[in-house]
């Protein structure tokens, strides 16, 4: 069942804080909130974009640095400062004429609950809250910000024969 669902995925949607980051935020003296991202997650994200998958970010968090990070990976569908993730999800379905079964979503906390009930393949990092783990089809053995995103992207791309890039650039996962 899980393997079949991986074969159907055309769209990968990720939350940010607690999924692409550890969930820790460093508050600077200038009032900026700083996050760290995993370079291996970045490699997998840009490869999925290059291979033609719809890669989307939907986050309640926001910031210029986040925007630049995702743009640098080639991601076009970046929705930051979102309070209603379901509305954005429905817009993505309409924009690309998708069925929910084609969508993998990775979330980690209660704000992801409603959208995860709608997607074809709800997933989460190992350190997600219990309510999110309970409705996830797949729980990565990796924590948020510690390659959980790479884990699910790698699984999708491998089962569909799209994982390996014979001509990678050392700059592929950089900003």
N, C-alpha and C positions, 0 to 999 in steps of 0.2 A: 504494500500500500504506500509506504513512505517513498520507496524508490520510484513508483509510478508517478507520484506527485512531483518528484524532482524532474521527471521527463517533460512534464507539462509547463514548467515555469518559463515565462518570457520576461517577467518583470520582478525586480528585486527592490523592496522598499525597506528603508531602515530609519529607526529612531536614532538620535545622536547620543545624548547623555545616558550613560549606563549600557550602551550598545557599541557605539563607535568610540566611546571614551569609557574610562573607569567610573565615571559619574562624579569624580572629584572636580571641583572648580576652585581655581586659585584667584582670589580677588586682589588685583593690583592697587597700588596707591593712587593710580589715576582713575580708578573705578571700572577698569576693564575686568572681565571675567575670562580667565585663560583655561584652556583645556589641552590635553595632550591626545594625539591620535597615533595609532599603531601603523607603522610603515608597511607591514605585511597586509593589513586590511586595505591600505591604500593601493597596493599592487593588485589585489584581487578586484577591487572596485573599478580601477581603470581598465583592467583586462575585460571585465564584463561589459563595460561600455564599448570597448573596441570590438568585441565579439557580437555586438548588436542587441544586447539586452537593454531593456528600459531600466535604468537605475535611478531611484528617486530617494530623496531625503525628506522626511517629514518630522519636524521637531518643534517643541514648544520653546526651546532655547533659540537664541539668535546672537548674531555678532558678525562683524566684518571678517574676522579671521576665519570663522566657520565657512562663510560664503566663499572666500578665496580658496580655502582648502579643497572644497568640493568642486569648484570650477576648475581648479588645477588638475583634478583627476578626470576631467572631461564630463562631469555630471551636469546635465542641463536642467533637470527637474529638482530644484532645491526649494523647499518650502520651510522657512524658518519663522519663529514667532507664531506658530499655529496653535489656536486654542481648540479647534474642532478638526481632528484628524480624519474623521469619517467623511466630511464634506470634501476635503482634498483628495481622499482616496476615490470617491465617486467621480470627481473631475478627471482624475488620471484614467479611470476605467473608460469614461466617455471619450477622452482625448485620443486614446490609442485603440478604442473599440475592443477592450479586453473583457474577458470573463474572470470572475474572482478566482477560479481554479488555476489561472495562469500566474497568480501573484504569490510570492513569498514575502512575508513581512517579519522583521525581527524587532521585538520590543522587550522591555524589561520591567515596566512598572504599570501601575493602574491607569495612567493616561493612555496607554496602548491597548487596554482591554477591549473597547468597543470595535476598533478596527481589526484587531486580531480575530474576533468572532466572525468577521466577514470575508477574510482572505482564504485562498485555497490551501496555503501552507503557512500556518503560524509557527514561528520559531522564537527561541529566546536564548540568551547567554546562561551559563551555569549559575550565575549569581542573581538571576531575576527573582522577583518576589513570587511567593507561592501561588497567588491567583493567576499569574501569567504562565507559570510552569504548568499549572493544571489544564490550561487550554492550548498549550503548545503541542504540535505534532512531533516536533524535534527540539530537544534541549541540547545545545552545544556543550561539550565538556569544558569549553573555555569561557572565561569571564568576559564581561563587557570591557572593551578597550584592550583586550589581551588575545586577539585573533578569533573571537567568536564569529565576526563578520566574514573573515577569510574562510573559516570552516564551512559555513553554509554556501558561500559563493563557489568554493572549490568543489563541493559535492554536486551542485547543480551543473557546473561546467564540465566536470569529469563524466557524469552520467550521460551528458548530451554530446560528449566528444569534443568539447571546446576549451579544455583547460590549458593545454600547453601552447605557449607562444614561442615559435622557433627563432624569432628575432627580437628578443626583448631589449629595451633600452635601460640603461642604469638610471635614467631619469623618470622612468614610468611611474614610480610610486612617490616621487617627490612632488612638492607643491607646484 
